[in-house]
C-alpha cells in the first residue's frame, strides 16, 4: 500500500519563470497523487507538461490516469495541450465532471484546442480521453474514495478529497475562504480574532493528513483583492486548526510574490498557528517536492 503526492505547479494566475521564483517554481497548478498503482491528477496548469514528461520516463505502460479539474480558468487547464501522454494511442485518461451528464470540463478542454487557439485539434489526440463523473456523494475510483465540495470563486470551483488506506488528502485551490466567514464584520475590525470559516468547509477538510489549499494573499494584500476568488493565507491557518488538519501545504502563490515574499507569508502563518498551541505543520507548496502520506 502506498500514497504519494507530488507538486508540479504551485503558482496562480500566470506562469512566472525567473530567478525570483526559482525556489518554489513558476508553473501554474498541477498536483500528482499516486495511490498504489493508480494515478490521479489535480488540475492541468503548465506544471502538467513536466508531469507528462516524467510519466513517459517511467516504466509503466500503458499510462492510465484520472483527471480532476478545480475549474476551467486558464491557469488550471493551459498545460493540457502540452501533456505528452495524450498523444500516445495506448494511454487512457478519464476526465471527471461533478455529476452525471456533466461534461463541462471535458468540453472546455476540447474547446481550447480548436484550430484558432492551437495547431492540434482535440479530435486528433491519440489517447483514449473518456468523460466520466462523480456522484454527489463521491465515488470509489481505484483504491480511493473521491468526493468534491463547491467553493467560493468567480464562476465556481471544486475542492477534491482523496481517502484511502485510512489517510485523507484534500486539494482545495481557488477558494475565497474570507467570503465564507461567519464573523466577517468582526474580523474586518480586528483581523487577529479567530476567523470562523463555514462549517461545511471545515467538515469537508476535517482530519486531513494533508490539506493543499489556496492561500494566495497576505493580510496586507487581501483588502485590495476582495472578490477575486482567493484567500488570505492566515485565514487558511484558522480553518486548518479548527478542522484538526495535520499538514497544510499553502499553494497558488501570487505571481507578484517572490520566493522571499512567499517565505515571509509562511512565517506569518506559522506565527498565527503558534498562538493556538496546536500541532500543525505548515509549508509552502514547492515544485518537484514529493510527499509520502503515512
N, C-alpha and C positions, 0 to 999 in steps of 0.2 A: 504494500500500500504506500502511495506517495502523493504529495500535494505540494506543488511548486507554483510560485508567482514570479514573473519577470516583467520589469518595466522596459518598454521600448520607446515610449514617447510620453513626456510628462509636462509639456508646455501647452498653454492655452492660446487660442485665437489665431495665431500665425506662427510658422516656424521662425526660430531666432538663432541661426548659426552665428558663431563668432567667439572670440576669446572670453567675453564676459559671461557666456553661458556654457562654457565647456565642462564645468564640473557637473552640473545637473542635466545638461543637454538641451537642445533646441528643437527637437522633434515634437510634433503635436501628438495628442493622446493615442496610445495603444498599449494594452496590457495583455500578456500571455498568462493563462492559467493552465497547468497540466495536472490532472488528477489521474493517477495510474497511467494508462496509455491513451487517455482522451484529452484532446486539445480544445480549449475554449479561448476565444479571442474577444476582448472587450474593446470596441471602437477601432476605427481604421484611419487614424491620422497618419502623418508622414512617418511615424515610427513603424507602421505596418510594412513598409518596404524592407527595412532591415530585418524584421521578424521573418519575412518571406525568404530572404537570403539565408538566414540561419536554418530555416526548415529544410531548404534544399540541400544543405550540407550534412544533415542528419541522416542516419541510416534507414529510418522508417519510410517505407514506400508501399503503397501509395500514401499520399498525405490526405488526411481527413480532419475536418475541424468544424466547430460550431461558433458562429459569429454573432455577437450581441452588440448592438449599437445603442448608445445612450440617446442619441438624436442625430439628425442628418445635417447639422451645421458643418460648414466646410472643414473646419479643423478636426472633425471626427470621421470624415469619410474620404479626405483628399488623397490618402495613401493607397486606396483600394485599386486604382488603375495600375499602380506600380508594384502590386503584390504578385511576385513572380509565380507562385504555385497555381494561380488561377489560369495560367496559360498552358498547363500540362494536362493532357486528356484523362489520365487515370485518377486525378485528385477529385475530392468531393468536399464541398463546403455548404453547410446549412446556414441560412440567413434568417434570423428569427424576428417575427413580429410579436406584439404583446398578447394577441388573441387570435382566434380562428378567423380566417379571411383577411387578416391584417398583413398586407404585403407592402406597406408603405416604405420600409427600409429597403427592401429588395428593389422596388420600383425606382426609388431615388438613386440608388447605386447605379442602376442601368441608365438612368437619365443623365447622370454626369458624364457618361461615356458616349453620348451622342456625338456625331461627327463634328458638330460645331465647337465642341469642347476638347475632344481627344481623338487622336488618329485611329484608335481601335474601337470598334463598336462592341457593346456588351454582348451582343449575339455572336460575336466572333471568338469569345473566350472558349478555351478548350475544356476546362474543368467542368465537372457537374456542379452547378450552382442551384441549390434547392431552396425554395421558400418554405419556411417552417414557422411554427408558432408555439407560444407558451400558453398554457391555460391560465385563467385569472388567479388560481391558487398556486401556480407553479407547475413544474413538470420534472420528471426524472429523465435526465439526459446523461447517458453513460453512467458513471458511478455517482454523479452529483444530483442533488435536488436544486433546481434553479428557479428562483422566484424574482418578481420585479415590483418596483414601487414608483409611483408617479411623483416627480419633483417639481420645484418652483423654478421655472426657466422660461424665457420668451419662446413660445412655440412648443413648450413642454420638453421633458427629458425623462429618462428612466434610469433608476438605480437597479443593480442586479445583485442577488445574493446566491452564493455557491456553498452548499453544505455537503460534506462527505467525510466519512471516517471520523465522525464526531467533531469535525472542525468547520469553521464558518469564515468565509471571506466575502466582504461586501465591496462592490465597485459603485461609487456614488459621485460621479463628477457632474459639473454644470448644474448646481443646485444653490439657489439663493436662500440659504437657511435663515438669514436675518429677516426675510419676509414672512417666515412661518412662526416667529416668536410669539408666545402668549403674553409676553411683557414688553412689547416693543417700546411703548411710551416710557416705561421705567428705565429701560436700557438707554434710550436716547438722552435721558437726563443724567444717567450715571452708568457709563459703559463698564464699570468694574463689577456691577452686580451680576449674579448668575443669570445667564440667558436661557430662558425656558423654551426649548425647541419643541415643535409639535410632538405630541405623544405618538402619533403614527410613525414618524421617522425614528424616534427612539426605539420603539418596539421592533422596527424592521432591522436596525443595526445592532440590537441588544446582544451583548456577549460575543461580538465578533472577535475572532483571533486576529484578524487584520481588517481594518477599515481603510480603503483607499478612497479619499474624498477631496472634493474641490475646496481649497482654502486659498483662493487666488489673491485676496486683498488683505492688506494690513488695516489696522484700525484707522490709521490716518488716511488711507486711500479710499475706503469704502463710502464715506459721505458723498463723494462726487460720483459714485458709481451705482447708487441705489436704482434698482430696476434693471440692471444689466444682466442679472441672472447668475451671479457668483457670490460666494460667501466670504465673510471675514474669517481668517484662519482661527482667530481666537474664539469665535462662535462655534466653530467645529470642535474645538477642545472641550467646551462646555457640554456639547452633545455627546462626545465620546466618553467623558467622565460619567455623565448621567446614565449612559447605556452600558457601562461596565465593559467597554472595549479594551482589549489587551494591547494592541499595537495600532497606531494611527499613522498612515502614510499620507501626508499632505501633498496634493498634486495640482495640476492645471495652473502652473506658475505663470504669473502675468508676463507677457512678452517684454514689458518695460523693466522687469526686475532682473538685475544682475545676480550672479551667484552669491555675491556678498549680501545683497538685499534679501535673497531667499534665506541665507543663514540667519540674518537678523530677524526675519519673520518667524523662523523656527524657534529661535531663542526666546522670543516674546511668548510663543505658545507654551514652551516648557516652563517658563516662569509663571504663566497663568495656571497651568496644571498643578504646579507645586503647591499652590495655596490650598488646593483641595485635598492634599495629602492622600492621593490615590495612586496606585501603581498603573501608570500609563506610559508606554514607550511612544515617543513622538519623533518622527523624522521626515525629511523632505524626500519625496519620490525622486529617484535618480535613474537615468537611462542605464541599462545593462545590469542593474542590480537585480539579483535573483534571490528569492527568499524561500526557504523550506518551511512549510506550515506544520509544526509538530509541537 
